[in-house]
Amino acid sequence: MKFYNKTLIAVAAFVSAVSYSGCKKFTEVEPQSQYSLDQAFSNVSNATTALIGVYDELSGDNGYGIRISLYYPYDSDEGIVSGSIDNGRRGIGRYQLQTSNTELTNPFNQLYRGVEKANLCIDQIPQMTAYNSGSDADKKELRRLYGEALTLRAQYLFELVRNWGDVPAPFIPSYKQPDLFIPAANRDATYDHLIDDLALAQTLLPWRTETARNERITKGAAKALRAKIALFRGGYSLRTDTKLMERRSDYLKYYTICRDECADLMANRGQHTLNPVYEDVWKKYISTFTPDPVGEIIFEVGAGGGNSVSDSRMANYDGPVINAASRYGTGGGGVMMLPNFFYAFNPLDTRRDVSVPVYSIGATNLKSLRRLGELTDGKFRRDWRVPLLPGTVLNVGYNWPLIRFADVLLMFAEADNEVKGAPSAEAKAAFEEVRKRGFKGNETAIGITPSDKAGFFDAIVNERYLEFGGEGIRKYDLIRWNLLGTKIADARLKITQIRDNVGQYANVPQYIYWKNNGEEIQYFAANPFTTTAVPSPTTGWTRTDWRQHLVFSVSSTGTISGASIDNLPLQDGIARFFTPNKSELFPYTTAILDTYGGRLKQNPGY
C-alpha cells in the first residue's frame, strides 16, 4: 500500500508527461499545475508534496509495477517469460530486441522523469530558508527530504545504467541545462557520483525505528543501495568502447565499500534483520499489507490506487495460474520457473515451495498439479492476498521489494571474500545465516561451507539463486559476474538431463499421482517429486505428466509434439537469441535515438 497519492504532485508543471531525455522538449509542455517553482518549495509541506512526486515515478506499469520488475529480469537460468516471441515482453525475454519495442521506451522515459523530479528537489530544498534558518523540526525534516531525493535519484540512474550502460546522467534540473540532450556519461563516473551521493544521504536520513513506518526511504535503504551500486561498480559490464564484458582493475575498492556498508547494517539489527520464517516475508506481510516488525525489506516500491499508473501487477501477471471465476480472482502465468531451478533446491529447503508453487487453481477453487515445464513463480500470489480480490481486476496492490536484509548478508559475504581472498569467519556466518533460515527446522542439512575463495564464491552464486528466485535479481547478478551466457547454457543442459532422466536427475519421476483433499493437493508418495511410486489400484488418483511432457518427438514434417516455447523444446527456447557481448545491455529504441538527433550512440550489436 502506498503512503502517497498521485494527486499530490506539486511539481507537475516542470516534470509533466515527458522525461529529461524524452520525446518532447520542456518548452513544448503545457503546465498541468498552477504551482510555481518558488511555491512548490515555499515550506516543508509543499516540499514534501514535491518529494512525493519523485517517489511517484517508481510505480505503475512502466515502473516497478510490472515492466522493470517482471519483464526486464528475464530470461535467465531461474525463469523465463511465457509465450512466443513478439516485439514486446517476450522479445525482451528471448533477447530478440527490436529498436521499436515500446516496452523499452516508456520505462526509459519514466525513469528519467524520476531523475528530473529528484533533481528539482535536490536543487531547491537546500535553498529553502527553513533549511538553515527554520525550526529544528523543519530543518530535520527538510534534510530527510533531501536525503530521500538523493537516494531516489540514485535508484533511477542505477536502473538506467544497469540496463543501458553509458546513459545521459543529468545531475541538475532541466531548467538549468543549456542543452537538454546531454551526451551519455561514462557509467563508472555515474556510479561514483551516486556512491558519493548516498554517503551523504545516509547522514540525513532517520533509521527505520525513528520515524513512522511506511515505504519512505530511511537510512538503511540508502546504505543498502550504496552497497549494491558499489558491487555493480566493481563487477563486469558490457563496455561500449571495447564491446566486451570487462571489470575495472580498481574493483576491490568498491567491494570494500559494499562490505563496509553491509557490515554497518549488520551491526544495527534493531533496525533490519532476517525474518525468522522465509514464507512469512511474502505470505504474512506483503500479501496482508502488514509491515514486517523486523524490517527485512529495507527498500520497497509502494503500490496502490487500482490503476496502471500508480499500482502494480504482481500476482496478476505472475504467480500461480488462477481462474477468474475462483474466489481469488484471475492471475498468474506470465513468468515460468524452470525445471532446473525447481530441482536446484534440497527438498528440505523451505524456499522451494515459496518460490515455485506446483499448482494452479480452477473455477471451483480446487488446486491442480501443474507439469514440470509449466511451473510459475510464487512469491506474489493472488490466493494469498488478504482480503481476497475476486474477479478480473488487474492491480492487486502488492509492493515490490528492491532490497532485503538477506541481500545485505550475502553481499557482505561476497564482498568480504573478494577483499580478503578467502571467506572469513564473519563471511561464512553471514552466508550460513541465510542458508539456515531456508532450512529452518533442518539446519544441520545445510552442508559444509567452502573455505577457499573460489568455492565460497560458487556457493554465494548458488545461494543467491535459491534465495532471490522471482525477485528480479538473478539476471543482473549473472551479468555483473559475467556468467549470464554460461548459466543459460547450463540451464539448457540440465533440463535436457531432466528430460532424459540421467545423472543427478535420475530420480525425477515421469508421472505424479495425486488427488484433492478438500481444495488442497494430496500426493500418493511422501516425496512425490523424487519417487516413481505408483498407487495400486490407481482408481481415485489423478496422474499428471510431470517429467513425461518434456520428452519430445519430431514428425517427418518437422513438427514437434510436447511442451514447447516458440515451437521448440523448452530448453532450446530459453533466452533463444542471447548473444554474448550484446545481450547484456538493452538497445536504445528508435524513438530515443531520434530525440537525440544522432548524439546518442547505439549499444554494441544493435
N, C-alpha and C positions, 0 to 999 in steps of 0.2 A: 504494500500500500504506500502511496506517495504522501509525503508531508507537504508537498507543494501542489499548486493548481495552475493549469495552463492559462487562466485568465488574469494572472497577476504579473505579467511581464511588462515592466515599465520601460524597457529599452527597445521596444519593438520598432520604433521609428529608425533606429540606427542599424539594426541587425535583422530586418524582416526577411522575407522569403528566400533570399539568396545568401550564399556564403561569401567569405572574403575572396575566394577564387572561383566563385560560381558562375552562372550563365549570364548574369547581368551586372552592370556597374551600379554602385550605390546611388549615383546621380540619377539613375533611372527608376528608383524605387519610390513609390508613393508612401508617405508616412502612414502608419497604422495606429499611431498613438499621438496624443496631444502633449506628451511629456517632452520637455527639452532636456538636454544633457545635464544642465545645472539642476533642474528639478529632480531628475532621476537620482541624483546623488546629493540631494539637499539635506537629508537627515538619515538616521540609522534605519528607520522604517523603509524609506524609499530605496536605500542602498540594498537592504535585504531583499526587497522585491526584485531589484535588478539582478542580484546574485541568484535568486531562484530561476531567473531566465537562463542562466548559464547551465544549471542542472538540467533544465528542460530538454536540452539537445541530446542528452543521453538516451532518451526514451523513444518509444514508438517504433513503427515498422522499419524505419530507416536507421534506427539506432540499435540499442541492445534489446529492443523488444522482439526482434526476430532476425533481421538481416546480418548484423555484425555478430550476434551471439550464436545463431543457429545455421546460417548459410556459410559464412566465411571460414569456419574452422574445419570444413570437410571438403574432400575425403582425406582420411588418414588411416592408420593401422588399427584404430579403435572403432570407427564408424564411418558411414557414408551417407550421402543424400539419397533418398529413394527416387526411383523413377528413371526415365530415359533422358538422354541429353537434350537440352534446349538452350536457348540464349538467355537463360536466367540462372536460378539457383543450381540447377543440375549442370549447367555449363561451368559454374564455379567449382562444383564438387569433382567433376571429371577432368578439371584443368583444361577444358576446351573453351577458353575465354575469348570472346569477341569484343572489339572495342566499341560495340553498340550496346553492350549489356548495361541496362539501366540499374540493375542490382548493384552495380559499382558506382555509377554516377551519383545517385541520390544519397546514399550514405556518405560518400566523399563530401558532398556539399553540406550535409547536416553536421558532419564533424567540424568543418570549417566555420559553420555558424556558431558552434560551441566555442571555437577558438576566438572568434571575433567578439562574442559576448564576454568571454573571460577577459580579453584584452581591454575592453572598456572598463570593466570593474577594476582590473589591476592598475590601469592608468588613473582612474578617477578617485578611488577610495582613499589612497594616501593623501590626495589633495584636499580632502574634506576638512573643514575647520575642526570638526569634532574629533578627527583622527588624532590630533595632537593637543587640542585645547578643550575637548569636551569633558564630560564627567568620566570618572573611572569606568563606569559601566559601559558608556558609549565607546570609549577607547578600546576596551576589551572586546566588545562585540564587533567593532569595525576591523580590528586586527584579525579576528576569526574570519570575517567575510573575505578579507584579503588573502588569508591562507587557503580558504576554500577555493577561491578563484585561481590561485596559482596551481593547486592540485588538480582542479578540473581541466585547466589548460594542458597540464602535463598528460592527463589521461587522453584527451582528444588528439594531441600530437603523437603520443605513443602509439595509438591505434593507427593513425595515418602512416607513421614511419614503418611499423612492422608489416603493414600490408602493401605499401607502395614504395618504400625505400627512401630515397632522397626526395623530399617534398618541400614545397614552399613553407617556411616556418616564420610567420609574422609574429613578432613579439610586441608590437604596438598596434593600436586600433587603426582601422582603415582611414578614418578622417585625418590621421597624421601621416599617412603614407603618400609620398609623392607619386608613386606608381602602384596601383592596386595589384598588378600582376608581377610580383617579385619572382626571381628565379628560384629554382629548387635549391635548398640548403644541403650541405653535407650532413648525413644523418648522425655522424659522430658528434658534430658541433651541436646539433639539435638535442641529442641525448645529453650532452654535457650541460647544456643550458637548463634542461629540465631537472637534472640531478641537483644542480645548484639551487634552482627554484624550490625544490622540495625540501632541501636542507633548511631554507628559510621558512617555508610554510609550516613545518612541524613545530617551529618555535612559537608560532602564532596561534596554533590550534589547541583546543582542550582535549584531554583524554576522554574516552567514552563515558566514564563514570562521572565526569564533571559537568555533564550537560544533559538535556532531555534526550531520550532515546528515539531516534528516527534515522532516516537514510542520510542525514547530513554528514559530511566528512569530518572526522576527528583526527587527532594526532596519529593514531595507529594506522589510519588509511594512508596518510602522507608518507609515513615511514615504510610501510609495506610496498607502496607503489614505487618509492625511491629504490628499494631493494630490487624490485622486479625490473625496473628500467635499467639499473646498473648491470643486472645479469644479462639482459639483452645487449647492452652496450659492449659487454665483454664476450658475447657469443658470436657465432657466424652469421653473416648475412650476404645476400647477393649484391655484389658491387657493380654499379653501372659503368665504371671505367674499365675494369678488367673482365667483366661479365662472368665472374667466378664467385663461388661461395668462399668467403675469407673471414678470418678472425684477426683483429689487430694485435700487434705484439705487446701492447700495454694492457692486455685483458685482465691480468691479475689485479691491477689497480681497482678495477670495477667489481671483480669478485670480492675484494676486500670490503668495498663499500657495502655490497649486498650482505656479506656475512655480519658486518658490524651493526647494520640496521636491524637485521633479524635477531641478533643477539640481544639488542636493547628491547625489542618486543618480547622476547622470551624471558627477559628479566622482569617484565611487568605483567605477570599472569593474572593479576587482578583486573586488568583491562581486557585482555584477549587470551583465550586458551582453547584447547580442544573440547568440544562437547564429548562427554564420555561414550555416547552411543551414536554411531555413524548415521543410522537411519533417522534419528531424531532431527538432524540438521535439516532434512528435507520434509519428512512427514509431520513432525511435531511443530516445526517453526515456520518454514517457508510456506507450507500448504495450509497453515492455520492463521497466517499473518500475525504471528506472535514473535516478538523479539526474543532471541536466544539469550538467556541470562548470562552466559559466559562469553558472548560476543565472538564466536568462532568466525562468523562472516564479518570481516573487517571493513570491507568496502563493497557496496551494492548499489544497483540502479533501481530506483523506485519506479513502480508501475501502478497505474490507476486511471480511472476515468472512462473505461469501457470503450475506447476508440483507438484508431490506428496511429494517432499522433502522440498519445501520452501513455498508452498501456503496453502490454506485452502479449505474445502469442505462445509462451511456454505452456505446455500441456494441451494446447490445441493443435499446434503444428507438429510438435514432437510428443514423446511419451507413448504409453500403450495405446493401441488402436481401440477406440471405444465407439460403439454405435450411438448415433444421435438420439435414438429412441430410448436409450437406457436412462436411468435416473441421474447419471453423471454428466450427460451432455457429450457432444461429439469431440473427438480428439485423436491425435497421435498419428504415427507412421511416417513423418517427414524425415526422421533420422533413423537409420538402421545400424544396430551394433553388430559387429562382425563375429562369426563363429570363433575365430581365433582369440578374440577379446573375451568372449564368454569362458573359453577354456583356459585362459591365462590365469584365472582365479583358482586358488585352492578351494575345494568345496567348503572348507571351514571358514573362509573369509566372508564376513558378513556384507562386504561391499558389493559382492557379485549380484545378489538378488535386489539390491537397491539400484545398482547401475544398469542392470539388464533384466527387466521383467520378462517372463516367458509366456505371458498370457495376453489375450485380447478379451474384450467384453462385448457381448452381444446385446440385442434389443431387450432381452428379458433379464439383463443384469448378470447372466451366468458367465463365468470365466471359461475360456477355452485355451488349450495349449497351442502355441504357435510353433512353426517349424524353425529349425536352427538357422536357416538363412534368412529368416524374416523377423528376427528379434529387433526390438526398438530400445531406445534409451529410456531411463526410468526415474530420474531424479525429480522430474516435474510431471506429476500425474494428475489427471482430472479426477480420478476416483479417490484421490487423497484429499481433495480440496474440502475445506470446512469454512463456510457452508458449501454444499454442493451447488453446482451451476448447470442445471439441465438445459437441454436444447442445443441450438446451433450457434450460440454466442461465441465469437472468436477470441475475445480478450478475457483472460482468466484472472489477471491482476497479480501474477507472481513476479516478485523482484528477481533480478539477475545478479548473482554474486560475482564480483570481479576478483576478489582475493579473500581466501580463507586462512585461518591460522595454520592449517595443515600445510598450506603452501609456504608459509614462513618457516616452518620446521624443516621442510625438505629443501627449500632454497638455502637455508643455513648449512645443512649437511652437505649439499653440493658445493657451495662456495668455499666452505672450510676445507673440504677435501682437496680442492684445486689449489688453494693458497698454501696449504701445509704439505701437499704432496702425498698425503696418506690420511685416512679417516682418523680423526682424534676421538677420544672418548666422548666428547661433547657432540660431535657429529653423529657418531653411532647412536647415542642416546636419543637425539632428535629424530633420526630415521626410525628407530625402533619404537618410539612413542606413537608415530603414525601407524606403523605396522601392527602394533599390539592393539590399538583401538579397532583396526579392521578385524582382528582375530579375537575380539572380546569374548571371554569365556573359554578360549582355547589358545591363550597367549603362548604356551610352550610350543605351539606348532609353527611359530614364525620363521624357524630356520636359523642358520648361523649367519651373522652379518659379516661380509668380507672385510679383511683388514688391509688389503692393498688398494692403491689408488684406482686402478683400472676396474678391479672387481667391485669396489664400492660405487664407482660411477655407474657401472652397469646395473647395480642394484637400485640406485636412485632413478635411473631411466625407467626401470620396470615398476618401481613403487609409484612414481608419478602417473604412470599408465593406469594402474589399478585405482589409485586414489581419486583421480580427476576425470574419470570417464564421463563424457557427455557435458562437460563444463566449458568447452571451447578452448581448452588449454593445450591439448596434445599436439596438434599440428604445429603450433608456434614453438613449443618445446623442441620438436624434432628439427625444425628449421634452424633454431639457434645452436643446436648440436650438430648440424649438417648431417642429419640422419633420416630425413624425410624419405628420400628415394630408397634408402636401404630398408627401412621399416615397411614401406609399401610392398617391396618385393618379398620381404619376409612374411607379411600377411598373406600374400597370394600363395606362397609355398605352403604355409601352414593350413590354409583352407583346402588346398589340394590333398594334403596329408590326412586331414579330417575326412574328406570325401572318400579317400582310398583306405581309410581305417588302418593306418600304418604308424609305426614309431610310437611317440608319446600319446597318440590318439587312437591306439588300437582298441581301447575300451569304450569308445564313443558308440552308443547304440544306433542301429538303423531305425528302430521304432521305439516309441514310448507309449505305454498303456496307462490310461488314466480315466477317471470319471468325476462327476461333480458330487461334492459333499456340501449340500446347500448350494451356495453360489461359488464356493471355492473349488480348487482342483485337488483331488486326492490321487496320489500315484500308487501304482501297484508295487513298485520296488522302493526300498528305503533310500536308495541312491539312484534315482531314475536317469540321471544324465551320464552315469558311468557304469551301467549294467545292461546286460542283454536279457534279463529275466522276463519271462512271458507268463501271464496268468493261465491257469488251466482249470476250468474252461475259460475262454476269452469272453464269453457272454457277459454283457453288462459293462464291459470296458471299451473305451474308445481308443483306437490305435492311431497315433499321429506319426507321420513320416518325418522323424526327427532329423536324422542324417541322410536318409534314403533319397530325399529330394535334391541333394547335392550331387547325386550320380546322374550324369548326362549321357544321352545318346544322340548321335547325329545321323539323320536320314541321308539317303542317297542324293537328295536335293540340297543338302547342307543345312536343313532346319534342325535347330537344337531343341530338344524337349527337356523339361525340368526347370528349376528356378533359374532366373536369368536377369541380368542387367544389360540393357541395350542389346538384347538378343545374344548375349554372351554368357558363359558360365560366370557365376558370382565372382570368383577370384580374378577373372580376366577383366571384369568391368570396373574394379576398384581403381579410382584415380587413373582412368584409362589412358588419358593423354598427358600424364605427368611427364615433364621434361626437365632433367636436372639443369641448373644454371639458367632457368627461365621461370619455371612454375612457382618458385619460392616467393615471387612478387606478383601482384596484380598489374595489369596494364592500365595506363591512363586511357580513359574512353575518348572517343572522337569528340564528344561534347566538351570535355575538359580541355583537350588539346586545342580545339577551335577557339575556345575562350582565351587561351593564352597566345593565340596568334603565332605559333611556332616557337615561343620562348620556353617551352617545357619539353624536355627530351623524353621520348618514349623509353619504357623499361626494356631490358635486354630480351630479345627473342620475339617481340611483338611487332 
